[in-house]
Amino acid sequence: MKIQVCKLCQTAIAVCCFVVAGCRQTAPTVEDAGYEVMTVKPTDRILKSIYSATIRGRQDIEIYPQVSGFLTKVCVKEGEKVKRGETLFIIDQVGYEAALQTAKANVNAAEATLATAQLTYDSKLELHRQNVVSDFDLSTAKNSLLTAKAQLAQMKAQEISARNNLSYTVIKSPSDGVVGTLPYRVGALVSASLPEALTTVSDNSDMYVYFSMTENQLLDLIRRYGSKEEVLQEMPSIDLLLNDKSVYQEKGNIETISGVIDRSTGTVSLRAVFPNKNGLLHSGGAGNVVIPIQKQNCLVIPQTAAFEVQDKVFIYKVVDGKAQSIPVSVTRVNGGQEYIVEDGLASGDIIVTEGVGLLREGMPVKIKGGESK
């Protein structure tokens, strides 16, 4: 019985060895199958540079009152669209209406005083011609006339001021736009010295997007296009990545480049404009500007062809049929799926594109579909 068990074990072991041996024979290695290679050739690619950006309305106008008083009416709601000249707030007008009526009355009194002074002067002048009154009396009458004229001018100026103050109690929108927050309600005492504006009217028909780039990046753009003016004219349209990582549907254009470099940051400010027909963009928002830069006649390799050692990027070049590791300087494109080789390769070089992790320096390279090269 023991002998039979041993024979069964020996048979099972033999079967397992046969299966293992069969597996080893049917699983070809990478070396047996060969390596994918490519011949490096110049091509064109579009690079995308991303910059943090802030979004502002074409106009963000803070609304402050010009006169003091209690708010008697708030005529708009937060987020409401308004037209230029539309009433936003009304301040208590009773005191300003009374001031205007007083100013009008003062003008009437001054006009009457002027008329009296004019009559007196005309009378004195006639009597002076008849040598009835002295020169002193005539001069006094003339001075009284001039004083009356000055008083009338003063009263008229006060009337204009009172009329303006009354008009300032009706606060109107200076432009088309969207109403911001409303921190003050009916009954609040307001004045020109408020710490916070009554509201902000933002013109959101077009949105300004502000971002910064380093001095070296700006110099690279200027060298590529020829001048700052040509950068603005010839640079292609740009994209805007919103805060939720979605791409804004409208394209934008860079309008201005600051002529001053910020000493504290070493950056220069740029402004792009994006249409906002659907009102998706809001003043105060944030996002990222994506600037496309076309690179011509560059050497592009797939990411799978490269490997990193101590923060340096290497590739395997096929030289005399053997793998030779070469350090290269690269720029990531297409989300890191490809590299643009800045230095280390030349047009016509043959490189391994797959299985580089299994290669070692000097190993023979069998090309898929061909012999070792």
Secondary structure, DSSP 8 states (H G I E B T S, - for coil): -HHHHHHHHHHHHHHHHHHHHHHHHHS--HHHH-B-EEE--EEEEEEEEEEEEEEEEEEEEEE--SS-EEEEEE---TT-EE-TT-EEEEE--HHHHHHHHHHHHHHHHHHHHHHHHHHHHHHHHHHHHTT-S-HHHHHHHHHHHHHHHHHHHHHHHHHHHHHHHHHHTEEE-SSSEEE------TT-EE-TT-SS-SEEEEEEEEEEEEEEEEHHHHHHHHHHHSSHHHHHHHS--BEEEETTS-B-SS-BEEEEE-SS-BTTTTEEEEEEEEE-TT----TT-EEEEEEEEEEEEEEEEEGGGEEEETTEEEEEEEETTEEEEEEEEEEEEGGGTEEEEEES--TT-EEE-S-GGG--TT-B-BBTTS-B-
